[in-house]
Amino acid sequence: MKLTDLSEIKSLMDRHSVMFKKKYGQNFLISPTIPERIADAAVSGMPEGARGILEIGPGIGTLTQSLAERADKVVALEIDESLIPILDETLANFNNVKIINQDVMKTDLAELCKTEFGSEFRLSVAANLPYYITTPILMKLVESGVGFDSITVMVQKEVASRLCAAPGTPDYGAITAVLAYYGRCERLFTVPSGCFVPAPKVDSAVVRLNLYKTPEISVADPDELFRVIRGAFAQRRKTLSNSLLTEYSSLGRDIVNDAIRSSGYEPSVRGEALSCADFARIADYFTAIKAEKSENK
Ligand code: SAM
């Protein structure tokens, strides 16, 4: 069965009385080459015989098939129960795929990966992400503690620009700086909206986040770093001094300004100018001040 053929998809879905569900961000791939290119990127660099892939949202199994042809084991989480009988049919020829009817956001990923892959596999993620929860899923993946080699995902084109933006550019934001702590993001290729059914309003792009085994940015307390980044971007139009003062009002302006200077910038700088490593210097300053204060209590 050719899953990228529109009439075959329609007859498959009709036969199973299944409709596209907008609430789950269901835009299925109908390009014959894009699933192969995503799957190639997902397994690239992984050793043969130990290629484990976690897929989020297999839909009717289009990308899953390409992944199963390249990986040693694929585990796919699909929230929509009505798609499971379809997946059973479209993936029947693969004995290295396991479909789990589960919401990724309600899944303990570390536990799942331990159970499904054990210690024999290297792990990477591949997905054509449901656009309504792109950022929460990415955050969940990087915070999972699983130690994925990489995360290859299709996202809206604008989101791809944001994820891969350099400091000081208009697309750079909190998510860019946070992800830079976990890995290096590369934009692979653009995918026109006509490659999906139903066609979304905007084009998409595939990005690959190459995760660090150990963080390249050293910071005393990563949670403090994430708090600084959150504070820095909460009010984009304000100076970094004013934005951080809102988040760290208990420390006062002088300390906030000294913290910013410790990163090599003036307090009047805007948050988008700073890299993740710059934010880490500010976070370390706050961590040290807090430790000093609690010692003097
Ligand atoms: N992988 C398929 C493809 O490329 O054609 C489908 C991609 S579609 C953009 C997103 C898929 O994610 C849908 O199948 C949808 O039901 C599923 N999905 C949405 N929210 C989910 C969640 N929270 N957990 C797991 N799957 C989810």
Residues whose N, C-alpha, C, O or C-beta is under 5 A from the ligand:
A	BS01	SAM	Y24 G25 Q26 N27 F28 L29 I56 G57 P58 G59 I60 T62 L63 L77 E78 I79 D80 Q102 D103 V104 M105 N128 L129 P130
